[in-house]
Amino acid sequence: MKEGKTMPATCDELLSELRSARAELLEVLESIPEAERETPGACGAWTVKDVLVHLNHWEGEMVTLLYTLKRGAPITSILLDPKLDVDACNARWVEMAKDRPWERVWSDFLGVHTQLLRRTAEFRDDQLFQPGLHPRLGKTPLWRLIAVCAFEHEREHAAGLRAWKGSLKNVQSG
């Protein structure tokens, strides 16, 4: 959550938080020159494209979870796997997308967010904010998973990309 902000308490507030974080990230992304999109170092060894691939997959997993929860289908998302190796997933996803063109990654980035907003809006406030929606969620309310996989995650990477972009300016002017 942004410093000084309170947690969302309704679906509308959650959707607003998702849109706000995406706007912040878009502002940073759109300020990065095209020539720098595939320059390593944007986040560790990752490029800006790799960061988007990473975000796309985590938000895609959230969309999958929301879809299956809403329909009462068996959960197939990795998000609730207690043995999940996050670093291995990230590395695998980035490696799989090495040859994927920027335009496709960008299209995925826009599309998965649209799906995330749509799937989130299908839930009532009590389903999002009260623990116990599904046994595999335990005491974690659904909105917390959405926050971790989406708006908190996007803000984390927006801050990192903003700092990286600033370091590029210092290198270029130095």
C-alpha distance (Angstrom), angle and dihedral (degrees) to the residues before:
residue distance angle dihedral
M1 . . .
K2 3.76 . .
E3 3.76 112.7 .
G4 3.77 111.3 -89.8
K5 3.80 94.0 18.0
T6 3.76 123.2 119.8
M7 3.76 121.2 -132.7
P8 3.78 116.6 -92.1
A9 3.80 114.9 -97.9
T10 3.80 101.5 -173.9
C11 3.77 136.8 41.7
D12 3.80 89.8 -109.8
E13 3.81 91.0 54.3
L14 3.80 90.5 47.4
L15 3.81 91.2 50.8
S16 3.80 89.1 48.6
E17 3.82 90.3 51.9
L18 3.82 90.2 50.4
R19 3.80 91.6 50.2
S20 3.81 93.1 45.4
A21 3.81 94.0 51.3
R22 3.80 90.7 47.1
A23 3.81 91.0 51.1
E24 3.82 89.9 51.6
L25 3.80 91.3 50.2
L26 3.81 92.8 45.3
E27 3.79 90.1 52.5
V28 3.80 90.5 56.2
L29 3.81 94.4 42.0
E30 3.79 93.5 49.7
S31 3.81 90.2 52.2
I32 3.81 93.0 57.2
P33 3.80 111.7 95.2
E34 3.79 115.2 -116.1
A35 3.81 90.1 -120.4
E36 3.84 90.0 61.4
R37 3.83 98.3 50.5
E38 3.78 93.4 94.7
T39 3.79 98.5 35.0
P40 3.82 111.4 120.8
G41 3.77 117.9 -121.5
A42 3.79 101.1 57.2
C43 3.81 88.6 116.8
G44 3.78 112.4 1.2
A45 3.80 104.7 -54.0
W46 3.79 92.0 -19.9
T47 3.78 127.3 110.8
V48 3.80 124.1 -138.0
K49 3.81 86.8 -99.4
D50 3.81 90.0 54.2
V51 3.81 90.6 51.5
L52 3.81 89.6 53.5
V53 3.81 91.6 48.0
H54 3.80 88.2 51.5
L55 3.82 93.2 49.4
N56 3.80 91.5 44.7
H57 3.79 92.4 55.9
W58 3.79 96.7 46.9
E59 3.79 92.3 46.7
G60 3.80 88.9 44.8
E61 3.80 89.0 55.0
M62 3.80 88.5 51.4
V63 3.80 90.8 51.1
T64 3.81 89.3 50.9
L65 3.79 91.2 50.2
L66 3.81 93.0 48.1
Y67 3.79 91.5 48.4
T68 3.80 94.4 50.2
L69 3.81 94.3 43.5
K70 3.79 92.2 50.8
R71 3.79 92.3 50.3
G72 3.79 96.6 41.1
A73 3.80 89.9 -121.4
P74 3.81 124.1 147.6
I75 3.80 111.0 -78.2
T76 3.80 111.4 -108.0
S77 3.80 99.1 165.9
I78 3.78 116.6 111.1
L79 3.81 90.5 -138.1
L80 3.80 93.6 93.2
D81 3.81 96.2 43.2
P82 3.82 106.5 119.8
K83 3.81 90.4 -157.8
L84 3.79 94.1 51.7
D85 3.80 114.4 143.6
V86 3.80 100.3 -151.3
D87 3.80 95.3 -173.7
A88 3.81 91.7 51.3
C89 3.83 90.8 49.7
N90 3.78 91.7 49.3
A91 3.80 92.6 48.6
R92 3.80 92.7 46.9
W93 3.80 93.9 48.8
V94 3.79 93.7 47.9
E95 3.80 91.6 47.2
M96 3.81 91.7 49.2
A97 3.81 90.4 54.0
K98 3.83 98.1 46.3
D99 3.82 92.2 109.2
R100 3.81 95.9 36.8
P101 3.81 109.5 114.5
W102 3.80 119.1 -116.6
E103 3.81 90.8 -116.5
R104 3.82 91.8 59.2
V105 3.81 92.9 45.5
W106 3.82 89.3 49.4
S107 3.80 91.5 48.5
D108 3.81 89.6 50.4
F109 3.81 89.4 48.9
L110 3.80 92.0 55.1
G111 3.80 94.7 40.6
V112 3.79 98.5 49.4
H113 3.79 90.7 51.4
T114 3.80 90.9 52.2
Q115 3.80 88.7 51.8
L116 3.80 91.8 46.8
L117 3.80 91.5 54.1
R118 3.80 91.5 46.1
R119 3.81 95.0 48.1
T120 3.81 93.3 44.5
A121 3.82 91.1 51.6
E122 3.82 89.4 58.0
F123 3.81 90.9 70.7
R124 3.79 127.4 83.8
D125 3.79 119.8 -127.6
D126 3.80 92.7 -105.7
Q127 3.82 91.1 52.1
L128 3.80 91.4 51.9
F129 3.79 100.9 41.2
Q130 3.80 108.4 31.1
P131 3.80 120.2 77.3
G132 3.78 118.2 -120.8
L133 3.80 102.6 54.9
H134 3.81 89.7 132.2
P135 3.81 131.3 5.2
R136 3.80 91.9 -122.6
L137 3.80 90.6 58.0
G138 3.78 90.2 59.3
K139 3.80 110.4 -171.9
T140 3.81 93.1 -22.9
P141 3.79 112.8 111.7
L142 3.79 113.3 -134.0
W143 3.81 93.8 -117.3
R144 3.84 90.0 65.1
L145 3.80 91.3 59.7
I146 3.79 89.5 48.3
A147 3.80 89.9 50.2
V148 3.80 93.8 49.6
C149 3.81 94.9 44.8
A150 3.78 97.1 40.4
F151 3.78 129.7 12.7
E152 3.81 99.3 23.4
H153 3.80 89.4 42.6
E154 3.80 93.2 49.2
R155 3.80 92.3 48.4
E156 3.80 90.4 49.6
H157 3.80 91.2 53.7
A158 3.82 93.6 40.9
A159 3.82 88.9 57.6
G160 3.80 91.6 47.1
L161 3.80 93.2 47.8
R162 3.80 91.1 47.0
A163 3.82 90.1 53.8
W164 3.81 91.6 45.4
K165 3.79 91.2 50.4
G166 3.80 89.3 51.0
S167 3.80 90.3 52.1
L168 3.81 89.5 52.5
K169 3.80 90.2 56.4
N170 3.80 90.3 50.7
V171 3.83 91.9 50.4
Q172 3.82 92.8 46.2
S173 3.80 93.8 47.8
G174 3.81 94.8 41.3
